[in-house]
Every structure is written in structure tokens, then in C-alpha cells.
Amino acid sequence: MPSLAAELARVPLFAGLNQRQLGKLARGFKERSFAPGRTVVREGQMDGVGFFVVAEGEAIVEVEGTEVARLGPGAYFGELAMLTEQPRGATVTAAAPLRCLVMAFWDFRAFAKANPDVSWKLLQHLAELLAADRARRARAAAQSL
């Protein structure tokens, strides 16, 4: 099994970090496993204390009961609830045996502040999410006409 730092190096958000940065980042993560069907985070809950990286397995993302994505190794979730300290915007459930790397938001925030490249990539990711949501809402509005 690869080291935690090696697993994090495969995550696009952390691409470009050097070994020292990856080692420091890895020390803040803990491993958690979830059985198939187990809910990892629930939409609407105020538990935005964790940022998750999928290490192994597959997870289903649902918004208002509708599947909107499937996540595999290298994908991450929890960044919005972590940054905004608002309720979770989606439910994430293990579709298969799921192993995640989890970091508390206060640890991630400190790391992101010390590593502007990660903050910039996260900002770009959030802009992509906003654009996709805007497009989804426009399609829904057009269909209701």
C-alpha cells in the first residue's frame, strides 16, 4: 500500500506539492473506512468538520435524493462545508467498501494558508462548482417554461 503522502500526491488539488509539503499534509490526515451503503456525510447536517479524500472504493453523491456524481480514488469532498462552515450540501454514501483520508477543517485551513498553491487550486475548483450549479439552474429554469 502506498504511503499517505504518495496517495495525496495523486489528488489533483495537491499536485505540485513537494515531498516536504506532502509529508506535512499527510500528518494531518486520518484513515476511515466505510462499508457499502454507509453514509459518510448527510446533506443538511452541520458537521462540516471534515475534508475527505477517496483513497479506495467508490462513493455516491446525492443532492435532494438525486444522484449527481460518483467519486473514486483521488476525488475529494467536504470542501464547501469546510470553507463556509455551513450545512453539508450533499449526502455521500459508500457504494462499495470505501477508504477515505480525512482531515479536520482547522488543520486543512492552516495548511492551505501556508501553501497558497493549494488555496488557488481550491478557489479554481469552487469557481467550477459555481459555474456548474449556475448552468444546472439555468437548464432547470428553461425546462419549467
KESE-694206 format. One line per field, with one value per residue: residue number from 0; y, z, x of N, C-alpha, C, CB in turn; residue in one letter. Coordinates in nm, 3 decimals, padded with zeros to 5 digits, always signed. Each point is the difference from the previous one (the first is absolute). Glycine has a CB too. Layout:
N
markol: [NUM_...];
nv: [Y_...];
nw: [Z_...];
nu: [X_...];
cav: [Y_...];
caw: [Z_...];
cau: [X_...];
cv: [Y_...];
cw: [Z_...];
cu: [X_...];
cbv: [Y_...];
cbw: [Z_...];
cbu: [X_...];
mardo: [a_...];
END
This chain:
145
markol: [0_1_2_3_4_5_6_7_8_9_10_11_12_13_14_15_16_17_18_19_20_21_22_23_24_25_26_27_28_29_30_31_32_33_34_35_36_37_38_39_40_41_42_43_44_45_46_47_48_49_50_51_52_53_54_55_56_57_58_59_60_61_62_63_64_65_66_67_68_69_70_71_72_73_74_75_76_77_78_79_80_81_82_83_84_85_86_87_88_89_90_91_92_93_94_95_96_97_98_99_100_101_102_103_104_105_106_107_108_109_110_111_112_113_114_115_116_117_118_119_120_121_122_123_124_125_126_127_128_129_130_131_132_133_134_135_136_137_138_139_140_141_142_143_144];
nv: [-00.118_+00.222_+00.074_+00.090_+00.108_-00.194_+00.099_+00.303_-00.058_-00.070_+00.308_+00.133_+00.117_-00.088_+00.073_+00.103_-00.158_+00.013_-00.285_+00.247_-00.001_-00.311_+00.011_+00.218_-00.161_-00.258_+00.153_+00.054_-00.322_-00.139_-00.233_+00.076_-00.314_+00.119_-00.327_+00.057_+00.261_+00.224_+00.273_+00.061_+00.208_-00.031_+00.215_+00.209_-00.053_+00.293_-00.266_+00.298_-00.212_-00.108_+00.155_-00.309_-00.034_-00.221_-00.146_-00.164_+00.053_+00.114_+00.249_-00.040_+00.331_-00.048_+00.317_-00.109_-00.355_+00.062_-00.238_+00.316_-00.263_-00.299_+00.144_-00.209_+00.036_+00.327_+00.083_+00.217_-00.019_+00.245_+00.264_+00.096_-00.069_+00.134_+00.286_+00.035_-00.118_-00.137_-00.250_-00.186_+00.185_-00.330_-00.205_-00.062_-00.298_-00.139_-00.019_-00.201_-00.048_+00.343_-00.033_+00.318_+00.078_+00.117_+00.283_+00.064_+00.200_+00.036_-00.173_+00.157_+00.283_-00.070_-00.099_+00.262_+00.193_-00.158_+00.009_+00.339_-00.295_-00.057_+00.283_-00.054_-00.277_+00.126_+00.227_-00.214_-00.157_+00.254_+00.061_-00.296_+00.043_+00.263_-00.137_-00.237_+00.199_+00.164_-00.263_-00.093_+00.271_-00.006_-00.287_+00.093_+00.249_-00.177_-00.202_+00.244_+00.106];
nw: [+00.000_-00.210_+00.275_+00.074_-00.223_-00.222_+00.056_-00.043_-00.290_-00.109_+00.095_-00.326_+00.292_-00.037_-00.335_+00.138_+00.293_-00.038_+00.094_+00.188_-00.087_+00.040_+00.300_+00.076_-00.122_+00.166_+00.281_-00.084_-00.066_+00.248_-00.223_+00.016_-00.100_-00.108_+00.037_-00.313_+00.115_+00.139_-00.058_-00.074_+00.090_+00.073_-00.258_+00.260_+00.161_+00.113_-00.126_-00.152_+00.208_-00.321_-00.220_-00.100_-00.145_-00.127_+00.162_-00.174_-00.173_-00.199_+00.200_-00.142_-00.012_+00.110_-00.085_+00.188_+00.058_-00.241_+00.026_-00.006_-00.038_-00.023_+00.211_-00.164_+00.193_+00.055_+00.151_+00.215_+00.108_+00.182_-00.218_+00.098_+00.297_+00.005_-00.087_+00.178_+00.300_-00.224_+00.133_-00.127_-00.271_+00.067_+00.188_-00.033_-00.024_+00.033_-00.334_+00.198_+00.297_+00.031_+00.065_+00.078_+00.019_+00.251_-00.029_+00.272_-00.230_+00.186_-00.204_-00.253_+00.126_+00.035_-00.300_-00.126_+00.155_-00.122_-00.325_-00.142_-00.140_+00.185_-00.061_-00.311_+00.017_+00.174_-00.217_-00.230_+00.169_+00.035_-00.313_-00.054_+00.205_-00.143_-00.282_+00.104_+00.133_-00.267_-00.162_+00.210_-00.025_-00.318_-00.003_+00.201_-00.175_-00.260_+00.145_+00.093_-00.324];
nu: [+00.086_+00.155_+00.128_-00.288_+00.197_-00.123_-00.299_+00.081_+00.138_-00.307_-00.116_-00.006_+00.056_+00.311_+00.074_+00.285_+00.065_+00.326_-00.033_-00.071_-00.302_-00.036_+00.099_-00.209_-00.241_+00.059_-00.035_-00.318_-00.072_-00.146_+00.022_-00.320_-00.015_-00.282_-00.082_-00.047_-00.176_+00.209_-00.185_+00.326_-00.210_-00.314_-00.014_+00.038_+00.288_+00.073_+00.230_+00.158_+00.207_+00.065_+00.172_-00.131_+00.295_-00.240_+00.275_-00.205_-00.271_-00.150_-00.080_-00.286_+00.084_-00.326_-00.020_-00.273_+00.093_+00.236_+00.244_+00.133_+00.208_+00.047_+00.219_+00.198_+00.208_-00.003_-00.284_+00.076_-00.292_+00.030_+00.053_-00.291_+00.035_+00.292_-00.097_-00.260_+00.091_-00.261_-00.124_+00.222_-00.057_-00.061_-00.136_+00.333_-00.174_+00.297_-00.101_+00.173_+00.070_-00.017_+00.331_-00.119_+00.306_-00.211_+00.176_-00.184_-00.119_+00.257_+00.183_-00.108_+00.064_+00.303_+00.029_-00.121_+00.201_+00.250_-00.107_-00.057_-00.011_-00.254_-00.130_+00.004_-00.150_-00.236_-00.058_-00.040_-00.214_-00.184_-00.009_-00.112_-00.236_-00.099_-00.018_-00.183_-00.212_-00.041_-00.077_-00.219_-00.160_-00.015_-00.137_-00.224_-00.087_-00.042_-00.204_-00.199_-00.055];
cav: [+00.118_+00.120_+00.086_+00.103_+00.111_-00.043_+00.003_+00.140_+00.055_-00.033_+00.085_+00.121_+00.118_+00.002_-00.017_+00.107_+00.018_-00.075_-00.110_+00.055_+00.047_-00.117_-00.065_+00.082_-00.017_-00.137_-00.013_+00.049_-00.087_-00.130_-00.091_-00.053_-00.094_-00.003_-00.116_+00.038_+00.047_+00.087_+00.142_+00.064_+00.130_+00.013_+00.132_+00.078_-00.010_+00.097_-00.074_+00.031_+00.004_-00.088_+00.001_-00.140_-00.042_-00.142_-00.075_-00.125_-00.023_+00.093_+00.064_+00.062_+00.133_+00.031_+00.128_-00.012_-00.136_-00.032_-00.022_+00.102_-00.036_-00.114_+00.038_-00.108_+00.039_+00.130_+00.102_+00.051_+00.065_+00.064_+00.128_+00.113_+00.010_+00.034_+00.140_+00.092_-00.037_-00.011_-00.141_-00.078_+00.023_-00.127_-00.123_-00.088_-00.136_-00.099_-00.090_-00.121_+00.028_+00.132_+00.046_+00.143_+00.074_+00.108_+00.103_+00.100_+00.123_+00.095_-00.043_+00.029_+00.146_+00.042_-00.045_+00.079_+00.135_-00.008_-00.050_+00.073_-00.076_-00.081_+00.093_+00.042_-00.113_-00.015_+00.111_-00.038_-00.108_+00.059_+00.074_-00.102_-00.046_+00.107_+00.007_-00.117_+00.021_+00.104_-00.064_-00.093_+00.080_+00.057_-00.108_-00.027_+00.113_-00.010_-00.112_+00.029_+00.100];
caw: [+00.000_-00.004_+00.119_-00.001_-00.082_-00.140_-00.038_-00.013_-00.119_-00.117_+00.004_-00.079_+00.085_+00.062_-00.103_+00.001_+00.132_+00.014_+00.097_+00.135_+00.016_+00.004_+00.130_+00.102_-00.024_+00.036_+00.146_+00.046_-00.044_+00.064_-00.089_+00.045_-00.094_+00.001_-00.067_-00.104_+00.050_+00.117_-00.027_+00.046_+00.044_-00.035_-00.044_+00.099_+00.134_+00.036_+00.047_-00.098_+00.061_-00.069_-00.142_-00.031_-00.126_-00.025_-00.023_-00.067_-00.004_-00.074_+00.079_-00.074_+00.049_-00.027_+00.043_+00.007_-00.036_-00.138_-00.020_-00.086_-00.034_+00.064_+00.028_+00.014_+00.057_-00.040_+00.012_+00.135_+00.030_+00.130_-00.004_+00.014_+00.140_+00.077_-00.021_+00.033_+00.131_-00.022_-00.007_-00.115_-00.119_-00.066_+00.074_-00.062_+00.050_-00.056_-00.098_+00.015_+00.114_-00.025_+00.092_-00.018_+00.082_+00.055_+00.075_+00.063_-00.077_+00.056_-00.046_-00.143_-00.015_+00.031_-00.109_-00.119_+00.020_-00.013_-00.134_-00.089_-00.121_+00.034_+00.012_-00.135_-00.065_+00.064_-00.052_-00.137_+00.012_+00.044_-00.114_-00.088_+00.062_-00.015_-00.141_-00.028_+00.067_-00.077_-00.123_+00.040_+00.032_-00.125_-00.071_+00.072_-00.026_-00.139_-00.012_+00.066_-00.079];
cau: [-00.086_+00.083_-00.004_-00.102_+00.051_-00.008_-00.142_-00.041_+00.065_-00.084_-00.120_+00.029_+00.011_+00.132_+00.103_+00.099_+00.061_+00.124_-00.008_-00.010_-00.138_-00.088_+00.020_-00.068_-00.143_-00.039_-00.008_-00.129_-00.109_-00.026_-00.073_-00.130_-00.061_-00.146_-00.059_-00.097_-00.129_+00.017_+00.005_+00.123_-00.052_-00.142_-00.045_-00.072_+00.057_+00.104_+00.117_+00.103_+00.132_+00.093_+00.031_+00.021_+00.062_-00.026_+00.124_-00.039_-00.143_-00.084_-00.104_-00.110_-00.036_-00.141_-00.055_-00.146_-00.038_+00.035_+00.143_+00.060_+00.138_+00.067_+00.138_+00.096_+00.128_+00.053_-00.106_-00.014_-00.127_-00.006_+00.070_-00.093_-00.044_+00.118_+00.036_-00.108_-00.053_-00.144_-00.041_+00.044_-00.082_-00.029_+00.021_+00.098_-00.019_+00.091_-00.062_+00.081_+00.089_+00.056_+00.104_+00.021_+00.094_-00.082_+00.072_-00.086_+00.007_+00.096_+00.132_+00.009_+00.007_+00.138_+00.087_-00.030_+00.056_+00.145_+00.032_-00.092_-00.034_-00.117_-00.113_-00.037_-00.067_-00.130_-00.081_-00.038_-00.098_-00.126_-00.055_-00.058_-00.125_-00.099_-00.040_-00.083_-00.128_-00.071_-00.048_-00.108_-00.118_-00.052_-00.069_-00.123_-00.091_-00.043_-00.091_-00.127_-00.076];
cv: [+00.124_+00.081_+00.103_+00.118_-00.036_+00.000_+00.143_+00.065_-00.027_+00.084_+00.129_+00.126_+00.015_-00.021_+00.118_+00.026_-00.082_-00.105_+00.050_+00.046_-00.118_-00.074_+00.075_-00.015_-00.137_-00.017_+00.048_-00.088_-00.126_-00.086_-00.043_-00.091_-00.003_-00.121_+00.049_+00.036_+00.095_+00.146_+00.059_+00.139_+00.012_+00.146_+00.068_-00.004_+00.102_-00.073_+00.026_+00.010_-00.082_+00.025_-00.141_-00.017_-00.149_-00.068_-00.129_-00.009_+00.105_+00.052_+00.063_+00.134_+00.027_+00.137_-00.012_-00.136_-00.041_-00.016_+00.104_-00.035_-00.130_+00.039_-00.123_+00.052_+00.131_+00.112_+00.045_+00.067_+00.057_+00.137_+00.119_+00.018_+00.043_+00.150_+00.097_-00.020_+00.001_-00.148_-00.067_+00.020_-00.127_-00.113_-00.085_-00.134_-00.093_-00.092_-00.137_+00.022_+00.127_+00.032_+00.145_+00.049_+00.124_+00.095_+00.099_+00.133_+00.097_-00.037_+00.031_+00.150_+00.050_-00.040_+00.085_+00.142_+00.000_-00.043_+00.063_-00.075_-00.087_+00.089_+00.043_-00.112_-00.021_+00.111_-00.030_-00.107_+00.056_+00.080_-00.097_-00.051_+00.105_+00.008_-00.118_+00.015_+00.104_-00.061_-00.095_+00.078_+00.061_-00.105_-00.030_+00.110_-00.007_-00.112_+00.030_+00.103_-00.065];
cw: [+00.000_+00.129_-00.014_-00.089_-00.148_-00.048_-00.021_-00.124_-00.126_-00.006_-00.076_+00.084_+00.057_-00.100_+00.006_+00.137_+00.006_+00.110_+00.143_+00.029_+00.009_+00.134_+00.111_-00.013_+00.049_+00.151_+00.055_-00.035_+00.084_-00.102_+00.066_-00.108_+00.020_-00.079_-00.109_+00.062_+00.119_-00.044_+00.062_+00.054_-00.052_-00.032_+00.112_+00.140_+00.019_+00.055_-00.092_+00.058_-00.077_-00.148_-00.034_-00.136_-00.015_-00.034_-00.077_+00.001_-00.080_+00.093_-00.093_+00.066_-00.042_+00.055_-00.010_-00.053_-00.142_-00.013_-00.099_-00.040_+00.069_+00.013_+00.018_+00.057_-00.059_+00.008_+00.146_+00.016_+00.141_+00.001_+00.018_+00.144_+00.088_-00.012_+00.048_+00.140_-00.002_-00.001_-00.128_-00.115_-00.072_+00.100_-00.078_+00.068_-00.067_-00.095_+00.006_+00.124_-00.032_+00.107_-00.032_+00.091_+00.044_+00.081_+00.057_-00.071_+00.055_-00.040_-00.149_-00.022_+00.025_-00.113_-00.124_+00.013_-00.021_-00.140_-00.101_-00.128_+00.024_+00.010_-00.138_-00.073_+00.059_-00.048_-00.142_+00.002_+00.041_-00.112_-00.100_+00.055_-00.016_-00.144_-00.036_+00.064_-00.075_-00.128_+00.030_+00.029_-00.126_-00.081_+00.066_-00.024_-00.141_-00.019_+00.062_-00.077_-00.085];
cu: [+00.090_-00.012_-00.112_+00.043_-00.009_-00.145_-00.047_+00.061_-00.082_-00.126_+00.031_+00.018_+00.141_+00.114_+00.096_+00.061_+00.129_-00.014_-00.014_-00.143_-00.096_+00.012_-00.071_-00.151_-00.048_-00.014_-00.134_-00.118_-00.008_-00.075_-00.130_-00.054_-00.150_-00.047_-00.097_-00.135_+00.010_+00.011_+00.126_-00.034_-00.142_-00.033_-00.078_+00.057_+00.112_+00.121_+00.119_+00.139_+00.102_+00.010_+00.043_+00.067_-00.028_+00.132_-00.028_-00.152_-00.073_-00.109_-00.103_-00.031_-00.143_-00.034_-00.151_-00.048_+00.033_+00.151_+00.053_+00.143_+00.039_+00.146_+00.086_+00.130_+00.053_-00.102_-00.007_-00.135_+00.005_+00.064_-00.094_-00.044_+00.117_+00.031_-00.108_-00.054_-00.153_-00.037_+00.052_-00.098_-00.039_+00.017_+00.099_-00.010_+00.100_-00.076_+00.066_+00.084_+00.081_+00.103_+00.027_+00.112_-00.076_+00.087_-00.101_+00.019_+00.104_+00.142_+00.018_+00.015_+00.142_+00.095_-00.021_+00.056_+00.151_+00.044_-00.096_-00.036_-00.123_-00.123_-00.048_-00.074_-00.139_-00.095_-00.047_-00.107_-00.136_-00.065_-00.064_-00.132_-00.110_-00.050_-00.091_-00.138_-00.083_-00.058_-00.116_-00.129_-00.061_-00.075_-00.134_-00.103_-00.055_-00.102_-00.136_-00.084_-00.105];
cbv: [-00.124_+00.006_-00.033_-00.069_+00.070_-00.140_-00.212_+00.014_-00.032_-00.231_-00.099_-00.104_-00.024_-00.083_-00.131_+00.099_+00.039_+00.199_-00.138_+00.071_+00.210_-00.021_-00.086_+00.164_+00.155_-00.083_+00.031_+00.221_+00.090_+00.103_-00.082_+00.207_-00.139_+00.253_-00.142_-00.151_-00.212_-00.186_+00.013_-00.129_+00.107_-00.197_-00.080_-00.040_-00.244_+00.176_-00.177_+00.116_+00.034_-00.163_+00.248_-00.058_+00.181_+00.049_+00.096_-00.116_-00.111_-00.121_+00.043_-00.227_+00.083_-00.244_+00.132_+00.250_+00.026_+00.126_-00.248_+00.169_+00.242_-00.174_+00.212_-00.121_-00.241_-00.119_-00.100_+00.031_-00.156_-00.224_-00.105_-00.038_-00.179_-00.233_-00.073_+00.004_+00.095_+00.217_+00.056_-00.171_+00.216_+00.092_+00.008_+00.193_+00.045_+00.010_+00.196_-00.051_-00.249_+00.075_-00.232_+00.028_-00.089_-00.153_-00.025_-00.120_-00.030_+00.043_-00.182_-00.204_+00.021_-00.022_-00.233_-00.136_+00.051_-00.055_-00.218_+00.207_-00.002_-00.167_+00.081_+00.154_-00.108_-00.107_+00.161_+00.059_-00.162_+00.009_+00.182_-00.066_-00.137_+00.126_+00.118_-00.144_-00.059_+00.180_+00.019_-00.160_+00.050_+00.163_-00.097_-00.125_+00.142_+00.091_-00.152_-00.052_+00.146];
cbw: [+00.124_-00.249_+00.037_+00.233_+00.186_+00.030_+00.129_+00.249_+00.111_+00.009_+00.224_-00.183_+00.057_+00.207_-00.148_-00.188_+00.107_-00.080_-00.155_-00.010_-00.126_-00.249_-00.079_-00.001_-00.198_-00.204_+00.011_-00.019_-00.231_+00.236_-00.100_+00.141_-00.003_+00.020_+00.211_-00.163_-00.081_+00.125_-00.008_-00.168_+00.000_+00.147_-00.240_-00.135_+00.008_+00.048_+00.100_-00.125_+00.219_+00.171_-00.002_+00.138_+00.013_-00.081_+00.211_+00.068_+00.218_-00.217_+00.188_-00.070_-00.013_+00.006_-00.077_-00.025_+00.162_-00.084_+00.048_+00.109_-00.029_-00.096_+00.107_-00.192_+00.037_-00.148_-00.194_+00.018_-00.155_+00.102_-00.149_-00.233_-00.039_-00.034_-00.195_-00.238_+00.111_-00.132_+00.135_+00.150_-00.022_-00.223_+00.102_-00.058_+00.041_+00.208_-00.147_-00.254_+00.061_-00.110_+00.022_-00.063_-00.123_+00.008_-00.147_+00.222_-00.056_+00.192_+00.174_-00.053_+00.071_+00.246_+00.092_-00.037_+00.162_+00.242_+00.095_+00.092_-00.068_+00.123_+00.220_-00.008_-00.044_+00.202_+00.146_-00.081_+00.061_+00.233_+00.030_-00.075_+00.164_+00.187_-00.056_-00.012_+00.221_+00.094_-00.100_+00.096_+00.225_-00.002_-00.068_+00.174_+00.164_-00.073_+00.003_+00.217_-00.004];
cbu: [-00.187_-00.027_+00.248_-00.072_+00.154_+00.207_-00.039_-00.021_+00.222_+00.088_-00.075_-00.129_-00.243_-00.107_-00.159_-00.122_-00.227_+00.133_+00.138_+00.242_+00.056_+00.022_+00.219_+00.191_+00.016_+00.117_+00.247_+00.094_+00.025_-00.009_+00.216_-00.047_+00.209_-00.012_+00.024_+00.118_-00.092_+00.114_-00.252_+00.138_+00.231_-00.056_-00.009_-00.196_-00.061_-00.174_-00.149_-00.172_-00.110_-00.048_+00.069_-00.201_+00.184_-00.237_+00.097_+00.216_+00.018_+00.047_+00.162_-00.097_+00.241_-00.058_+00.206_-00.018_-00.176_-00.202_-00.026_-00.146_+00.058_-00.163_-00.079_-00.106_+00.049_+00.155_-00.131_+00.249_-00.124_+00.001_+00.168_-00.078_-00.173_+00.089_+00.134_-00.058_+00.206_-00.006_-00.206_+00.110_+00.110_+00.075_-00.235_+00.156_-00.245_+00.146_-00.054_+00.006_+00.014_-00.214_+00.104_-00.242_+00.211_-00.201_+00.205_+00.012_-00.239_-00.154_+00.002_-00.139_-00.241_-00.048_-00.005_-00.208_-00.185_+00.012_+00.088_+00.098_+00.243_+00.145_+00.088_+00.199_+00.223_+00.109_+00.128_+00.229_+00.183_+00.088_+00.174_+00.230_+00.133_+00.109_+00.216_+00.207_+00.104_+00.154_+00.230_+00.172_+00.099_+00.190_+00.222_+00.130_+00.126_+00.222_+00.196_+00.110_+00.198];
mardo: [m_p_s_l_a_a_e_l_a_r_v_p_l_f_a_g_l_n_q_r_q_l_g_k_l_a_r_g_f_k_e_r_s_f_a_p_g_r_t_v_v_r_e_g_q_m_d_g_v_g_f_f_v_v_a_e_g_e_a_i_v_e_v_e_g_t_e_v_a_r_l_g_p_g_a_y_f_g_e_l_a_m_l_t_e_q_p_r_g_a_t_v_t_a_a_a_p_l_r_c_l_v_m_a_f_w_d_f_r_a_f_a_k_a_n_p_d_v_s_w_k_l_l_q_h_l_a_e_l_l_a_a_d_r_a_r_r_a_r_a_a_a_q_s_l];
END
